[in-house]
Amino acid sequence: MKRSITRLLMAPSVILLLVWMVIPLSMTIYFSTIRYNLLYPGRNNFVGLQNFEFFITDPGFIPAVANTLILLLSVLIITVVIGVVLSALIDKPFFGQGIVRVLLISPFFIMPTVNALIWKNMMMNPVYGIFAWISQSLGLEPIDWLSSYPLMSVIIMVSWQWLPFAILVFVTALQSQDTEQKEAAQMDGATGFHIFRYLTIPHLARPIAVVVMIETIFLLAVFAEIFVSTGGGPGYDSTNLAYLIYNQALLQYDVGVASAGGLFAVLLANIVAFFLIRAVGKNLTV
């Protein structure tokens, strides 16, 4: 009886979630099998897997997949490595510790579009940006970051926004670290590096796995920073899968090919999630 009541109470939420997921996915699958170009509204004939062929053979497909993976791995490495180091540094009590923590975490609450505008206009502008001013102060030629190093520029923007999230998780995890172990290690003559290597890193193993999994979900769909700063260029140098799909749907008006690209992105995300969940699962069972 209790199980029936529980299932009955849960049913509206479960049904709503299923509808929320199934209807968009079903429409995407349907559009991916028809010729649906907004410039030719009357030609909606069935084409089978032809849209997938067009998407995969698109000149921007290989660069987009490569850029997506490079962006993902680069941001993960930067946020995890720097996040662990900074979290360990600010874990020790010092004057102004609370203010420093707030300042380190605050960029996470900035909207992605605002984040991109800040870096594009205030930091990386080759005429009046801070990087240009530093270069001129050192007698060097200012670098046009968005033109010369577009993908690196996007990686910097995204890393700056996601680094606070990693710090927040790691700092919270360090609050539960056993201080008696650290004190015993110090009494045995262990240096700060040894404590960090053999006590802090193992303690942060699970938080690191969680950060990697959560960030991966969002980093596979990075769009705003690319749209605002580089526009996917020059050429396809900073185009990822999300921007390539946008290009097909809203610039070339080819909803069919864009839908096929969306399904490919879902497939890629599931493959990455599969390996991540296995890695996280092994980590949690240790």
C-alpha positions as CSV (number, residue, x, y, z in Angstrom):
1,M,0.0,0.0,0.0
2,K,2.8,2.4,0.9
3,R,4.6,1.6,-2.3
4,S,1.5,2.3,-4.4
5,I,1.0,5.7,-2.7
6,T,4.7,6.6,-3.1
7,R,4.6,5.7,-6.8
8,L,1.4,7.6,-7.3
9,L,2.9,10.7,-5.7
10,M,6.0,10.4,-7.8
11,A,4.2,9.7,-11.0
12,P,3.4,13.4,-12.0
13,S,7.1,14.4,-11.7
14,V,8.3,11.3,-13.5
15,I,5.8,11.7,-16.3
16,L,6.7,15.4,-16.7
17,L,10.4,14.6,-16.9
18,L,9.8,11.9,-19.5
19,V,7.7,14.2,-21.6
20,W,10.3,16.9,-21.2
21,M,13.0,14.5,-22.5
22,V,11.1,12.4,-25.0
23,I,9.3,15.0,-27.0
24,P,12.4,17.2,-27.9
25,L,14.5,14.0,-28.6
26,S,11.7,12.5,-30.8
27,M,11.4,15.8,-32.8
28,T,15.2,15.9,-33.2
29,I,15.2,12.3,-34.5
30,Y,12.3,13.1,-36.9
31,F,13.9,16.3,-38.3
32,S,17.2,14.5,-38.8
33,T,15.6,12.1,-41.2
34,I,13.9,14.7,-43.5
35,R,15.2,17.5,-45.7
36,Y,14.1,20.4,-43.6
37,N,15.7,23.7,-44.7
38,L,13.9,26.9,-43.7
39,L,14.9,28.5,-47.1
40,Y,12.9,25.8,-48.9
41,P,9.8,25.2,-46.7
42,G,8.0,23.0,-49.2
43,R,10.7,20.4,-49.6
44,N,10.4,18.2,-46.5
45,N,10.9,14.8,-48.1
46,F,12.4,11.8,-46.2
47,V,16.1,11.5,-46.8
48,G,17.1,8.7,-44.3
49,L,20.7,9.1,-43.1
50,Q,21.7,11.6,-45.7
51,N,21.7,14.5,-43.1
52,F,24.2,12.5,-41.0
53,E,26.4,12.1,-44.1
54,F,26.2,15.8,-44.8
55,F,27.1,16.7,-41.2
56,I,30.0,14.3,-41.0
57,T,31.4,15.3,-44.3
58,D,31.1,19.0,-43.5
59,P,34.6,20.7,-43.7
60,G,34.1,21.9,-40.1
61,F,33.2,18.5,-38.6
62,I,36.7,17.2,-37.9
63,P,38.0,20.6,-36.5
64,A,34.9,20.9,-34.4
65,V,35.3,17.5,-32.8
66,A,39.0,18.1,-32.2
67,N,38.4,21.5,-30.7
68,T,35.6,20.2,-28.5
69,L,37.9,17.5,-27.0
70,I,40.9,19.9,-26.8
71,L,38.7,22.5,-25.0
72,L,37.3,19.8,-22.7
73,L,40.6,18.3,-21.7
74,S,42.5,21.6,-21.4
75,V,39.9,23.2,-19.1
76,L,39.7,20.1,-17.0
77,I,43.4,20.0,-16.5
78,I,43.7,23.7,-15.7
79,T,40.7,23.8,-13.3
80,V,41.7,20.6,-11.4
81,V,45.4,21.3,-11.1
82,I,45.2,25.0,-10.2
83,G,42.1,24.4,-8.2
84,V,43.8,21.8,-6.0
85,V,46.9,24.0,-5.5
86,L,44.9,27.1,-4.6
87,S,42.5,25.2,-2.3
88,A,45.5,23.8,-0.4
89,L,47.0,27.2,-0.1
90,I,43.9,29.0,1.2
91,D,43.0,26.1,3.5
92,K,45.6,27.3,6.0
93,P,44.4,30.2,8.3
94,F,45.7,33.7,7.3
95,F,44.6,37.3,7.6
96,G,41.8,38.0,5.1
97,Q,41.1,34.3,4.3
98,G,37.4,34.9,4.0
99,I,37.8,37.7,1.6
100,V,40.2,35.8,-0.6
101,R,37.9,32.8,-0.7
102,V,35.0,35.0,-1.8
103,L,37.1,36.7,-4.5
104,L,38.3,33.3,-5.8
105,I,34.8,31.9,-6.0
106,S,32.9,35.0,-7.3
107,P,33.8,34.5,-11.1
108,F,31.7,31.4,-11.1
109,F,28.5,33.5,-10.7
110,I,29.3,35.7,-13.8
111,M,27.2,34.9,-16.8
112,P,29.1,33.2,-19.7
113,T,28.3,36.1,-22.1
114,V,29.5,38.7,-19.6
115,N,32.6,36.6,-19.0
116,A,33.4,36.5,-22.7
117,L,32.8,40.3,-23.1
118,I,35.1,41.0,-20.1
119,W,38.0,39.0,-21.6
120,K,37.3,40.2,-25.2
121,N,37.2,43.9,-24.4
122,M,39.1,44.4,-21.1
123,M,41.8,41.8,-21.2
124,M,42.6,40.6,-24.8
125,N,41.8,43.7,-26.9
126,P,45.1,44.4,-28.9
127,V,44.6,48.2,-28.6
128,Y,43.4,49.0,-25.1
129,G,43.3,45.6,-23.3
130,I,45.3,44.8,-20.2
131,F,47.4,42.2,-21.9
132,A,48.2,44.8,-24.6
133,W,49.2,47.3,-21.9
134,I,51.5,44.8,-20.2
135,S,53.1,44.0,-23.6
136,Q,53.7,47.6,-24.4
137,S,55.1,48.3,-20.9
138,L,57.7,45.5,-21.5
139,G,58.5,46.9,-24.9
140,L,56.8,44.0,-26.8
141,E,54.3,44.0,-29.6
142,P,50.7,43.5,-28.4
143,I,49.1,40.2,-29.4
144,D,45.7,40.0,-31.0
145,W,44.7,37.0,-28.9
146,L,41.3,36.3,-30.6
147,S,42.9,36.2,-34.1
148,S,46.2,34.6,-33.4
149,Y,45.3,32.2,-30.6
150,P,41.4,31.8,-30.8
151,L,41.1,28.4,-29.2
152,M,43.6,29.2,-26.4
153,S,41.6,32.4,-25.8
154,V,38.4,30.5,-25.4
155,I,40.1,28.0,-23.1
156,I,41.3,30.8,-20.9
157,M,37.9,32.3,-20.7
158,V,36.1,29.1,-19.8
159,S,38.8,28.0,-17.4
160,W,38.6,31.4,-15.5
161,Q,34.8,30.8,-15.1
162,W,35.0,27.1,-14.0
163,L,38.1,27.3,-11.8
164,P,36.0,28.8,-8.9
165,F,33.6,25.8,-9.0
166,A,36.6,23.5,-8.6
167,I,38.0,25.6,-5.8
168,L,34.6,25.7,-4.0
169,V,34.3,21.9,-4.1
170,F,37.9,21.3,-3.1
171,V,37.8,23.8,-0.2
172,T,34.7,22.3,1.1
173,A,36.2,18.8,0.9
174,L,39.4,20.0,2.8
175,Q,37.2,21.0,5.7
176,S,36.6,17.4,6.5
177,Q,40.3,16.4,6.3
178,D,41.7,14.7,9.4
179,T,44.0,17.3,11.1
180,E,45.4,14.6,13.4
181,Q,47.0,12.8,10.4
182,K,48.6,16.0,9.3
183,E,49.9,16.8,12.8
184,A,51.2,13.2,13.1
185,A,53.0,13.5,9.8
186,Q,54.6,16.8,10.8
187,M,55.8,15.3,14.0
188,D,57.4,12.5,12.0
189,G,59.3,15.1,9.9
190,A,57.1,15.2,6.8
191,T,57.5,18.3,4.7
192,G,54.6,20.3,3.3
193,F,55.1,18.7,-0.1
194,H,54.9,15.2,1.4
195,I,51.7,16.1,3.3
196,F,50.2,17.5,0.1
197,R,51.2,14.5,-2.0
198,Y,50.3,11.7,0.4
199,L,47.5,13.1,2.5
200,T,45.8,16.0,0.6
201,I,45.7,14.5,-2.9
202,P,44.2,11.1,-1.8
203,H,41.7,13.0,0.3
204,L,40.6,15.0,-2.7
205,A,40.3,12.0,-5.0
206,R,36.5,11.8,-4.9
207,P,35.9,15.5,-5.1
208,I,38.2,15.6,-8.2
209,A,36.2,12.8,-9.8
210,V,33.0,14.7,-9.1
211,V,34.4,18.0,-10.5
212,V,35.6,16.2,-13.7
213,M,32.2,14.6,-14.2
214,I,30.1,17.8,-13.7
215,E,32.4,20.0,-15.7
216,T,32.5,17.6,-18.6
217,I,28.7,17.7,-18.9
218,F,28.8,21.5,-19.3
219,L,32.1,21.9,-21.2
220,L,30.8,19.7,-24.1
221,A,28.2,22.4,-24.7
222,V,30.3,25.5,-24.5
223,F,28.7,28.1,-26.8
224,A,28.4,31.7,-25.4
225,E,32.1,32.3,-25.1
226,I,32.8,31.3,-28.7
227,F,29.7,33.1,-30.1
228,V,30.6,36.4,-28.3
229,S,34.4,36.4,-28.7
230,T,35.7,34.5,-31.8
231,G,32.5,33.6,-33.7
232,G,34.1,30.1,-34.3
233,G,36.9,31.6,-36.3
234,P,39.2,32.4,-37.9
235,G,37.9,29.7,-40.2
236,Y,37.1,26.7,-37.9
237,D,40.0,27.3,-35.5
238,S,37.7,27.8,-32.5
239,T,34.5,26.1,-33.7
240,N,33.3,23.3,-31.5
241,L,30.3,20.9,-32.0
242,A,27.8,23.2,-30.3
243,Y,28.8,26.2,-32.5
244,L,28.9,24.0,-35.6
245,I,25.3,22.9,-34.9
246,Y,24.3,26.5,-34.4
247,N,25.9,27.4,-37.7
248,Q,23.9,24.7,-39.5
249,A,20.6,25.6,-37.9
250,L,20.5,29.4,-37.6
251,L,23.1,30.6,-40.2
252,Q,22.5,28.1,-42.9
253,Y,18.9,27.4,-41.9
254,D,19.4,23.6,-42.4
255,V,17.4,22.2,-39.5
256,G,17.7,18.6,-40.7
257,V,21.5,18.6,-40.8
258,A,21.6,20.5,-37.5
259,S,19.3,17.9,-35.9
260,A,21.7,15.1,-37.1
261,G,24.5,17.1,-35.6
262,G,22.6,17.3,-32.3
263,L,22.2,13.6,-32.2
264,F,25.9,13.1,-32.9
265,A,26.6,15.4,-30.0
266,V,24.3,13.4,-27.7
267,L,26.1,10.2,-28.8
268,L,29.5,11.8,-28.1
269,A,28.3,13.1,-24.7
270,N,27.1,9.6,-23.8
271,I,30.3,8.0,-24.8
272,V,32.3,10.4,-22.7
273,A,29.9,10.1,-19.8
274,F,30.1,6.3,-20.0
275,F,33.9,6.3,-19.4
276,L,33.7,9.0,-16.8
277,I,31.0,7.2,-14.8
278,R,33.1,4.0,-14.9
279,A,36.1,6.0,-13.7
280,V,34.1,7.8,-11.0
281,G,32.5,4.5,-9.9
282,K,35.9,2.8,-9.5
283,N,37.1,5.8,-7.6
284,L,34.2,5.8,-5.2
285,T,34.6,2.1,-4.5
286,V,38.3,2.4,-3.5
